[in-house]
Amino acid sequence: MKLVILVSLFLSINIQADEVELLVKEVVNPSLKKGAADPNTELAKVYGTCAVIKAKSTGLSSTCKEKTPPQLRNLFYSFWQSTDKSVATKKKLAKLMGMIIKESSANPAAVADMKGVGSKDSYKSFFKVNKSYGIMSRNHFATTALLDKLLALETVTFDKQTNFGLAQQSADRLSIPKWGGTYLAGRKEMIKKMDPKSFTDWCLTKAIYSDSQSDLEKYSREKIKSCSMGYKTKAGIKCFGRTVNFCPRMNIELALRQPARYFETKAAAPLCANLFK
C-alpha cells in the first residue's frame, strides 16, 4: 500500500517516469546492502541532463531583448528543454516571464513581505551587484551573498505570506496541496536524496547565480540540505525562501501551479514566446 501511495504521489506532481522509479527505490527500499550502487551516482544520471543551455537570440522580438536579461532567457530556455513542450506550457512560460519582470525585476534572490517591505532593498542591491542602473537588456546575476543579505533584512516580516524569488512565491503554498503542497512534499524528499552537485544541476542555479560551482555546492550542502521548509515557524519560512530562491527551477515549477489570481502582475503581457520552439 505504501508503494502505491508514493507512486501515485510522484506521478501527480509531474515527475518523469525515470524519476519515479528512482525515488521509489531510494525512499521505499533504500540501498543498505554493502557494495550497493551509490544513490547519488544514480541520481546524477537522472538530473545530469538538466544543463544550462544558452538561449538563441535569433527570432526574438526587440521587446523581448529589451525587457528580459540574457540569463533569464537562458534559464527559461533550459527549463523548456526539460519540460513537456506543450502549447499550454509555452503560453504559461511566456506569461510567467512577463510577470517576473514586474514581480522581482528578474532577481532570483528577491525578498518582500505583504506590505512590500524588502522590494526596494531587493531591487537596489541586485542592480548594485551587477553594477547597472536597472538596464534589463544585459546580464544580471544574483549571488549567494546577496541571498543571505536579503534573508537577513530586519525590516522584513517573515511569515507564511512573505514572497521569495523570481515569481515571488510564499511558504503558505506548503499548506495547499493542489497549489504547491503536494509538489513541495515530493521535492523535500528529492532534496534529501540528492547530492549538492545533482541538486544545483537540477535547479539550474548556475543559469542565474554567478558563484562558482564549488561555492554553489557548498551553499547547498551547508545551508539548504541542513534545513527543513515549513510555514509555521520563522526558521521553516526562511528555509523555504532560501530553497526556492537558490533553486530557480523550483520557483518556476511552483509558480506554474498557481491560479492567475495569486499574482498581482497577472495583467502583464507575455514575453519571449518565440523562445519556446
N, C-alpha and C positions, 0 to 999 in steps of 0.2 A: 504493500500500500504506500509506504514512504517513497519508494522509487517512482510509482505512478504519479504521485502528487508533485514530486520535484520535476519530473519530465514535463508535466503539464504547466508548471510554473515557468520553466525556462522557455518553453515554446510560446507562452503567452506574452513574453516580453521581447519577441523578435530576435532571439539569439539564434545564430545559424546552427544547422544540424550538427556540424562537427564540434561546435562549442558545447552543445547539449550533451553529446556523448562524453566529452572530456570532463565536463563539470559533474555529471552523474558519477563517473568513475572516481573522481577525486573527492567529492563531497559524501557520496554514499558508501563507496568502497575505497577509501584512501590506501595508497600503496604503502604497506607496512613491512612487506617481506624484504629480507636482506637481498640486495642486488636488483631490486625493482627499479624501473625507469624513474628518473628524476622528474617529478611533476612539472618543475619549472621548464625543463627541456621540452616536454610535451606541450606546455602552454605556449612556449616561444614559437613552436611550429605553427600554431593557430594564429597568434597575434603578430607574428613577424611580417605578415603580409600588409599590415596597416602602416605602410611607409608614407612619409610626407612626399607628395608629388607636386612639382611646380606647375601651376595652372597656366594654360595657354592664354596669351593676351589677344591673339587674333580673333576677330569676330565679336569682341566685347564692345558694347556701346561706350561712347565718350562719358556718359553719365556714370556708368559702372566704374570706369577707370578713375574718374574724378572723385567719386564718393566713397570708394572702398580701397583700403590699403592692400598692397600685393599679398602680404602674409595672411590676411583674412581670406582672400580668394584661394590661396594655396590650401588653407585649412578646409574650406568648404569643398574644394575640388577633390581633395584627398578623401574626405568623408563620403562624397558622392561615389567615388570609385569602389567603396566597400559596402554600399547600401543597395537597396533593391532596384534603383534606377527607374522607378515607375513615373508616369506623368504626374501623379498626385504628389509624389515625393519631390519631384523637380519644382513644382509650384510652391510647395511648402518651404523648400530651401531658399528660393528666390525671395519669398515673402519674409522669411526669417532674417536674411541678410539685410533687407531694407530696414527691419525693425531694430536689429542690433546696432546699426549706426546711431540710432536715436536712443536706444536703451543704455549703451555703455561706451559709445564712441570707439567701439572695437577694442576696448581694454579688457582682456580676459581676467585681470586681477581686480576689476571694479567691485566696490562695496558701497551700498547705500541702504539706509533704513527707510521705513514707511513715510517718514517726514522729509525724505530727500537728503538728510544729513549724510555726508560722505561722497555725494555725487561730485561736488566741486573739487574736493581733495583728489578723488579718483581721476578726474579729467585733467587737472593741472599737473599732477605728479606723473601721469602716463606720458603726456606730451613733453614734460621736462626730461624724463628718462630718455626720450627719443630726440631731444634737442630740436624740437619743432614748435610751431605755434598753432597746431591743430590742422595742418595740411594733411588731408587724408590720402592723397594720391601717392605717397611714398611709404616705405616700410616703417612699420611701428610694432615693436615687440615689447612684451612685459618681461619682468624678471621675478625670480622668487623673492628677492629682497623687497621689491615693490609690493608683492603679495603680502609679505609679513608686515610691512609698514601699514598697509591699508586695513589689515585684520586687527591691528593694534590701536586703531583710532579710538580714543576715549570719548569722543563726541558722538559716536555712532551707538545706537541702541541695538544690541544683538539679541534678537528674539526670533521666533519662528517665521516672521514675515520680512526679515532683513533680506535684501536682494543681493545676489552674488553673480559675478562673471559676465560673460558676453551677453547672454539673454536675460540676465538679472533674475535668476531662479531663487526661490526661498525654501527653507527647510520644512515648511509645512507640507510640501509635496510628499514627504515621507509618510504622512498620515492619511493620504488619499490614494487608495490602491490603483484606480484607473488613471490617475493623473500623476503618476510617478512612484507611488508607494511600492507597487509590485516590482516595477523596473529596478528601483534602487535596492530593494531587498536582494534581488539577484546579483546586482553589481557589488554589494557588500561581500558576498561570498567569493566573487571573482577576485576582488582586491586582495583578500586573504590568501588566495592560492597563487597569485601572480608574483613573480619576482620584479624588482624595480625596473629592469630593462623592458620586460614584456608589458608592464603597466604603462610606462611612458610611451612605448611604441603604439600600443592600442589607443591611448588617449590622444595621440597626435600632438603631444605637448610641444615637441620641437618645432612645430609649424608656427608657433605664436609666442614662445619664450626664447630669449636669447642666451640663457645659461648654457654651459657646456653639457654634453650628455652625462658625464660623470657627476656633475653637480645636480642635475635633474634626478638622477637615480638616487643620489644621497638624500635629497629632499624627500623623495617618495618613501624611501626606507625609514627615515628618521621622523618625519612629520605627518605622513599620511597613513601608512600601514599601521602605525602605532596608536591611532585614534579611532573613535567609533562615531559615525554620523548619527545624529539624533535631532529632535526638535523641541525637547522639553528642558534641556539644560544649555547653558551658555557654551560649555565645552563641546557638547554634541553639535550645536549650531555652528560653531566656528570650524569644527571638523568637516561638516557638510560644506561650508563655504570654501574652506581650503581645498577640499577634494574636487568640487565642481569647477573651481577657478583654475586649479592646476591641470585639470583634465577637460580641455575644451570639447572633446567628443561627448563626454557625459552631459555637458551643458547643452549641446545641440540636441542630443537624443531626448533629454528631459524636456526641453522647450517644444520639441515636435509633438509631445504627448499632451500639451496644454490646450485648453479651449481658447479661442480667439479673445474672449473677454478677460482672460488673465493678464493680457498685455495692454498697457496704456497706449502703446505705439501701434495698435492693431490697424490704424488707418494709414500707416506708412506704405509707400509704394514699393513693390518688389524691385530687387536689383539683380543684375547679372544673370538673367535667366539663360543666356547663351553659354554660360559656364558649364551648365549641366547637360552636356550632349555626349 
